[in-house]
Amino acid sequence: MPNIYFLFGNDEFAISRKLKDFESDFTDPASADMNTARLDARSMSETDLNTAVNAMPFLAKRRLLLLANPSSKYNNASSRKKFLEFIEKAPDTTRIAMYESVEPRDAGKHWLVKWAEKNNKLIQTKAFMLPKLRDMTGWIVNETKQQGGQIEPRAAEMLKDMVGVDTRQAGMEISKLLAYVNWARQVGVADVEAVCIVTSQQSVFDFVDALSSGNGKSAQHLLHRLLETEDAFSLWGMVVRQFRLLIQAREILDGRGNKDDVARALGAHPFVAEKTTGQAGRFSIESLESIYRKLLRIDEGVKTGQFTLDLALDTLVVELTN
């Protein structure tokens, strides 16, 4: 079996779940921590990579390296050639799982996918693409089963109308629903109405509205209210996703599209498309790209332990509303 993997696509929820499967191969949690290295290519050094790949396992049969965003560091033919030659020589005691976000239209052209086609004995690739909106009801039914419960088709359809193709949000809503019914019965329409009026999504819209208008006091209030009810990393994912949608919507508007074009292109529920289109109209594409670069720097800083996510979100509010 290959000892190198490349996970790619635009379904970050599915990719993160697969990464947890790799981690679950360790039978002992203590040895798992000692034998797992997590690197982001945007900030790692070659020394970091060499140590993570060539270190010997400790009280385990193998080590695991989770390497995010390899294309950000290896972005030309020369650097990619050296990198591939290096990982080809990785010891059998180290499993390497690389992953990054790739849109469907770019999947076949990706350099690691092309390399894998010629070296399938060395590397295994797997694509994780967001489902189409028309397939999301079935996805919700299957995800509910995977989480140990059941949901009525009409309830799944209602939840789909709330979350669109946001699989991470859908997964979290399903978890809340199953806890609400205590896994004792099938989730019904009334349960979705009671639990999943997606207040967090609306609050994220309000939060971005406050940022766009420069209202720092309101943005801070909304942020802290969200942090009281949402896991910080889940909230972070929603904020990053919203700005990514805003960039895409702004590009569509600049191309003389409208909210219907935004809904079709993003696979979003009409409510989400309308709110996103309205917000995108208050930003220039340059300002959105600048904000997104700030988000990437924050993401890198949190993952490398430079600061906590709560502090980073507060700092982001100050920077954007100052």
C-alpha positions, 0 to 999 in steps of 0.5 A, spaced: 500 500 500 502 507 498 505 510 504 504 517 501 497 520 500 494 527 497 487 529 499 484 535 495 477 538 493 473 543 496 469 539 501 474 541 507 469 538 512 470 531 508 478 532 508 478 533 515 474 527 517 479 523 513 485 526 516 482 524 523 481 517 520 489 517 519 490 519 526 485 513 529 490 508 526 494 509 532 491 505 538 494 509 544 492 516 544 499 518 548 503 515 542 499 518 537 500 525 539 508 523 540 508 520 533 504 525 529 507 532 526 502 537 523 505 542 518 503 547 514 507 548 508 506 556 508 510 557 514 514 551 515 522 550 514 525 545 510 528 543 517 521 542 520 519 537 514 526 533 514 525 532 521 518 530 521 519 525 515 525 522 518 524 521 525 523 514 528 517 512 531 516 512 538 513 506 541 509 505 535 510 502 528 510 508 524 509 516 524 504 520 521 505 527 518 499 531 516 502 536 511 497 542 509 497 546 503 504 543 499 502 548 493 503 554 497 511 552 498 512 548 492 510 553 486 514 552 481 517 546 477 524 546 480 522 546 487 516 541 486 522 536 483 526 537 489 520 536 494 518 529 490 524 526 490 525 528 497 518 524 499 520 518 494 525 517 499 521 517 505 522 511 510 516 506 510 515 508 518 512 515 516 506 516 513 505 522 509 498 525 508 498 532 504 492 536 503 489 542 500 483 546 497 482 545 490 476 547 486 473 541 481 475 545 475 483 545 477 483 538 480 485 534 473 491 539 472 494 539 479 501 537 479 500 532 485 495 529 481 499 528 475 505 525 479 500 520 482 498 518 475 505 516 474 507 513 480 501 510 483 505 505 487 508 511 491 502 515 492 494 515 493 490 521 491 482 522 493 478 527 491 473 530 496 468 535 492 462 538 495 455 535 493 451 538 488 445 542 491 440 537 488 444 531 492 444 535 499 438 532 501 441 525 500 448 527 503 444 529 510 440 523 510 447 519 509 451 523 514 445 522 519 446 515 519 453 515 519 452 519 526 448 514 529 441 516 527 435 517 522 432 523 519 425 524 515 426 525 508 422 532 509 426 534 515 432 533 511 430 537 505 428 543 510 435 542 513 438 542 506 434 549 504 437 552 511 445 550 509 445 549 502 452 545 500 455 547 506 457 540 509 461 542 515 455 547 517 450 541 516 454 536 520 454 540 526 446 541 525 445 534 525 449 533 531 445 538 534 439 535 532 441 528 534 443 530 541 436 534 541 432 527 540 437 523 544 438 518 538 432 515 541 427 517 535 428 519 528 429 527 527 423 530 524 421 537 521 418 539 528 425 538 530 429 542 525 424 548 526 426 548 533 433 547 533 436 549 526 433 556 525 440 557 523 441 563 528 449 562 527 449 563 520 445 570 521 449 572 526 455 571 522 452 575 516 450 581 522 458 580 524 460 581 517 455 587 516 458 591 522 465 590 519 463 592 513 460 599 516 466 600 520 462 599 527 467 596 531 463 596 537 457 592 534 462 587 531 465 586 538 458 585 541 456 580 536 463 576 536 463 575 543 455 573 543 457 568 537 463 565 541 458 564 547 454 559 543 459 556 538 466 553 538 471 558 536 474 554 530 467 552 528 465 560 528 472 561 524 470 556 519 464 560 518 467 567 517 473 564 513 467 561 508 463 568 508 469 572 506 471 566 500 463 567 498 464 574 498 470 574 493 466 570 489 460 574 489 464 580 488 467 577 481 460 575 479 457 582 480 463 585 477 462 581 471 455 584 471 451 578 474 446 578 479 444 574 486 441 569 481 447 568 478 451 568 485 446 562 487 447 558 481 455 559 481 455 558 489 450 552 490 447 557 495 440 557 498 437 563 495 437 567 502 444 566 503 445 568 496 441 574 497 445 576 503 452 575 500 450 579 494 448 585 498 454 584 502 459 583 496 456 590 493 459 594 499 466 591 498 471 592 492 474 586 490 481 589 492 479 590 499 476 583 500 482 580 497 486 584 502 481 581 508 482 574 505 490 575 506 489 577 513 485 571 514 490 567 512 495 570 516 491 569 522 490 562 520 497 560 520 499 564 526 493 560 530 496 553 527 503 555 529 501 557 536 503 564 535 496 566 538 489 564 540 483 564 535 479 568 540 485 573 541 486 573 533 478 574 532 478 580 536 484 583 533 481 582 526 475 586 528 480 592 531 484 592 524 478 592 520 473 597 523 479 602 526 
